[in-house]
Amino acid sequence: MRRLWPTTVRARATVGASVVVAAALALASFALLGLLEANLIRNAENDARRQAETVAQLASAGKLGRVRPPARGIDFVQVVGADGRVLFASPNLAGAPAFPPPGPGAPGTRFHTWRVRPVDGEYRQRVVQVVTQTPDGMATVYAGASLRDADAADDTTTAALVIGMPLLLATVALVTWRVTGHALRPVEEIRAEVAEISDRGLHRRVPVPATHDEVARLAETMNATLDRLEASGIRQRQFIADASHELRSPITVLRTQLEVALAVQDPELWPELISGALEDIERLQHLTADLLLLARIDAAQPVAAAPLDLTALVREVVEGRLGDRVPVRLRLEPDVEVTAGALWLGRIVTNLVDNAQRYADARVDVTLRTTGHPTRPGTAVLEVVDDGPGIPTADRERIFERFTRLDDSRSRDHGGAGLGLAIARDLSTHHGGTLTAEGGAGGAGGARLVLRLPTSPRP
């Protein structure tokens, strides 16, 4: 059965439309034929009834001799007495036997309608019987109307349907095939273009038809997806290039120090050389850990999120720091709860405080507050403010790019590899929050980094 079913959308649409139209035409044809025949038979019955009533009135008055010839459309008239004797008959029934008597009944007029085979000629008749009281007793009047018009109409309509239905079905199938093919042509063009796109050809785009319909929206969505893939590829290549550059410098320095230590035979210089090598190894470890974390974030690995007391987490991270160059002042709203991963959220707080302490002159302020209704989900706002040189307005987005250093004060010797804020923003987005750089309060200098996370509803 599956082999007989068409495999293309175009063929399935054509077959489906043809089957539906064929079924509709068949039902409409049967209904049309039924209504047409019922209407014509009803007209014939009305003619026969009027003729029978006219003859019955004459018979009841004892004036059968005054019966006129049958009206147009009436094939015959016959009056039969209660004893089965024919009292009157139209010329075409002269000498014909009487119709079966109606049986006993009360005096009056009764109508009985039935269909009989042709009495005279090749057409069917519709016969109406009227029972009436005459001076000589009960009599039954039979009047038969020809159904030649109904038979002719049935034959003509049937022939027209037999010829017209296949032609109409063929027209529907042809139009559906052509229209579906025209509608699907842009889809085939999109498919062919996508099939040609490789990992080195992400700059290519699929054609967008000027129809402004579902296919056009599909092409636009496909191009938007290709835009994201191309941007992701560019970002990945840039990330690899930047990572290679960042790793090359400490590796080169480390190699140099080890070569010097190997060449110098003075044991008194070895502790200094080994200490420098250890510093570069530690730097390599931090850089490698940051790169691995960024790789995990880019892979969109799910966060093991759970209800978390953000107030306690911030306090624990800040109070657990030892040997900070600049003290940190805390102003924390109590019992601020969010749904997040404790490890990754702690990394965000650590990176923000590290960045603030790196460039602060004498003070770092960490403030935690909430916005919104206390019993409904709101927003937890964590602000980390330092009194350092600040961040120019034009660079407040660029600092969140990977391996970004704005100037000499934020150089490799002064700080890290330029990944701290990038990691913090990516982790914030991964938790459904935002991280932005804003101006100092009241126009004051210094950097102001603001983390916003959705809070958990309180019971």
Beta strands, then each sheet from edge to edge (+ up, - down):
strand 1: 74-81
strand 2: 86-89
strand 3: 111-116
strand 4: 125-134
strand 5: 137-146
strand 6: 306-309
strand 7: 328-332
strand 8: 337-340
strand 9: 364-371
strand 10: 379-386
strand 11: 434-438
strand 12: 448-454
sheet 1: 2+ 1- 5+ 4- 3+
sheet 2: 6+ 8-
sheet 3: 7+ 9+ 10- 12+ 11-
end
